[in-house]
């Protein structure tokens, strides 16, 4: 006697069990990989310069931490997406923060002569809820900076994942604590949606970073230019500085400088690098393309593939 319904149910149950086991194995593998990265300090750290578009000076550097490529984390974006879905966000952010400060100071020492000081600002990406964590407010950051000889006045917390801020009044009180110690605040991705604009209005950051989607081909889009102008007017009235992100050519940089935007960041000004390389206003683009003889074409290196995730 056959029992087709029972057989079908058993097959479905076995399939569900197999998928659950496989998902658990993948999750465990990613967790172990994260542990290996943190314990072995496997993150690679890069610094992208921020240029004063008006006078050509360097404001400072944004610190970008990139994990090693693996089967479990094929790119930076996949890695940070996984971190956000775990209960280890605070632990990883603490590790990132310490690594960023230590490597920034090490890079600064490699660049400077003995006894020479500098005033470059360092931008550190921080999840808003990490700042609100009681353990984070315990003064460990100030102690670390004191050990490294880096004053809080040269540190900017760049807020990411702004949708995590739900109680702006309480978060503003948290930020007041940091501002009293000398730290400054930047809001990332301005112009990319309602959340970023709400965050700007409520938190009144010292820096507004314009999203790269707003800057891309800015010289070709009047609607984007009007949005930049509105944000610039708001910044001027609230004592805030604007940083335009994602500048990839001279035309974008020229328009931003002409419109009075103070700071810029992007591949046209300076690429992420393990050392503190200065930013430079892009040279005038030439129309003529140099001829490359066939005999040396094979020796010409291919351009770097643009990193994703926190390098975007």
N, C-alpha and C positions, 0 to 999 in steps of 0.2 A: 504494500500500500504506500502511495507517494503522498508527501506533504509539501506541495510547492510553496505555500505561504510561509511555512516554517523554514524551508531551505532559503527562500529569499531573504527572510528576516535575519537568519544566521550570516548570510553573505554580507548583508548591509552592516551588521554589527561588527563583523570582522574587518570590513573596510574602514569603518569609523575608528575602530581600535588601532588599526595600522596607521591611519593618518594622525591620530592623537600621539602615538608613540614617536612617529617621525618628527612631529612638531616639537615634542618634548626634547628629542635628541638635538634638533637644530637650536632650540633655545639654550639648552645646556652648553652646546658647543660655542655659541656666541658669548655666553656668560664667562666661560673659561678663557676665551680669546680676549675679552675685555680685561679680565684679571691679569692675563699675561702682559697686556699692553701697559697697564698701570704699574704693576710690580716691576716690570723690566724697563720702565720709562721709555717706551718705544715710540711715543709721539714725536714727530718731526715738527720743529717750530720755525716759522717764517715771519718776516716783518715786512709789511707793506707801508711805504712812506705816504704821508699826507702833506701836500704842497700848498703853500700860500700862493694862490693864483695871482694875487695883486703885486707882491714884492719878490716872489721867487724863493722865499725862505721855507724851511721844513718845519712844520708844526710838530710832527712826531711820527709815531708808527702804530699801526694796528697789529696786534699779535694774532697769528693764525696757526692753530695746531692741527696737524694732519696725521691720521693713523696710518700704519703700514697697510698696503693693499693685500688682501687675502681673499680666499673663496667665500668666507663668511661676511666680510666687509669689502666688497669690490670697489667702493669709492667712499669719499669722505661723507657725502650726504647720507648714504646708507648707515654709516657708523653713528652719526649724530642722531639720526631718526631712531635708531635702536636705543641709544642712551635715554632719549626722551620718553620711551615706553617702559623703562625699568624703574625700580625704586632706588637706583644708585646715582641719581642725578647730582645730589649734594656731594657725595663722595668723589665723583669724577670731576665736578666743578672745582672742588678744593685742590685736587691734584693738578688740574689745568692751570689754576690761578698761581700756584706755587711754581710750577714749571715755567709759566710765561714770564713771571717777574725775574726768576733766577737766570733764564736764558737771555732776557733783554739786557740785564746788567752785565752778563758775560760778553754779549755782543758789543755793548757800549764800551767796555774796558778794552776790547780788541781794537776799537776804532780810535780811542782817545789817548793822548799822551799822558804820562804820569802827572798828576796834579791838575790836569785840565778838567774843567767841569762843563756840563751841557744842560740845556733846559728843554730838551725834547720831551714831548708828552707821550705816554704809552696808553693805548686803548685796549682794554681787556673785555672780551665778550662774556657777559654774565647773564644767567637766567634770573629774571626778577625775583622769583620765590627763594632763590638762594640768598639774596640780600636780606630777605625778610626772616630768614632762619635765625633763631636765637644763638646757635653756635657760631654762625658767621659774624654776628655782631659782637662777639666776645673779645675782639681786639687782636685776633691772630694775624689779620692782614697788616695791621699797623706794626706789629712786632716783626713780621717778616720784612716789611719795607725798611724798618729801622736797621735791621741786620744787614740789608743790602745797600744801605745808604741812599735809598730812593724816597724822597718826600711825597706824602699823599697828594700834594698840590700838582704833581706831575702824572697823576693816575686818573684816567677817565674810565668809568664803568659803562660799557656799551650794552644797553639792554636789548636782549633778543627775546623771541617768543612772547610778544607783548600781550597776546590774548590771555596769558596766565594772570595778568593783573586784573583783579575783580573789584577790590576795595581800594580806590584811588586815595581816599582820605588817609587810610591807615598806611598805605605805601608811601605817601608823601611824608608822613611822620618818620618812617624808616629812613628815607633819603635825607631828611634833615639831619639825622644823626651822622651820616657820612659826610655831608657837606660841612658840618661843623668841624670835622677833622681835616678838611681840605680837599677831599675827593670831589670830582665833578662827574656829571651824568651826560651820556649821549643816548639819543633814541635812534635806532636803526630803521631803515626801510621806509622813511617818511614819503608819503605820496603813493604808497602801494595799496592803501585801503583805509577803511573807516577806523580800524583799531589804532593804527599808527597816528592818525590825526587826533584821536581822542586822548592818546597817551601824551602827545605833545602839549595839548591844551591843559591837561590836568597836572602834569609833572613838571612843566617848565624847565626842560633840560638846558644845560649850558651849550650843548651841541645838537644840531639836527642833521642827520645824515640822509640825504636825498637818495631814494631807491634808484638802482641802476636802470630799472624799466622806465623811469621818468627821464633819465639822462640820455639813453640810447637814441642817437640821431636827433638830438634836441633841436639842432639848427634846421631840421626839416619839418618840425611839427609845432605850429603856433599854439595849439591847445596845451601842449606840455610846457611851452614857454610861459603861458599865462599862469599855470599852476606853480611853476618855479617862482614867478614874480609874486604871487600871493603868499607863498611860504617865506619868501625873502622879506616881504613887508611885515609879516607876523614876527619874524625873527628880529628885525630891526626895532620893533616896538617892545620886545620883551627881553632885550639884552642877550639874545642867543646868537651863536655863530653857526653858519651853514657849511656843511661839507658835502659836496656833490660826489657820489660814488659811481664807479663803473665808467669813468672817462676813457674812451678807447681811441680817440683821434683828435687831431688839432682843431678841427671845426667845432667840436663840442667844447673843448677847453677855451677856445677863443670867445665863443658866445657867452660862456659862464663868466669869464674874466670881464668882458665888456658890460655885462649886466651887474657887475659888482659883487658876485659870489666870492666869498673870501677864500674858501679852501676847496681842494679837489683831491680825489683819490681814484686810481685806476691804472690799467695796464699802460696807457699812453704816458703816464707820469712816472711810474715806477712799479716794477713787478715784485711780488713777494720773493724774499731772499733770506737765507740763513744769517746773513750779515746786514748791518744797518747801511743800506745803500741810499744815497740822497735822491730825492725826487727832482725831476727837471721838466720844465714846460716843453711839450713836444715840438720838434723842429718842423719847419714848413715842409709839407709833403710835395715831392717832386713828381711831375707828370711822366717824365721819361723813365723807362725801365732799363737798367744796365743789361747789356748782352753778356750772357755767361757762356764761355766757350764749352764745346762738348767735352773737351778733355778734362775739365774740372767740375762738370755738373755733378758727377757722382760723389765728389768730396764735400759738396755743400750740405751741411746738416739740416735736417727737417726742423721746422719750428716746434717749440714745446706745445703740447696739447694743453689747452686752457683748463686748469683744475676746476673742479666743481665744489659744491657744498660751501664751506666757509671761505673758499677762495673766490667764489663767484662775484 
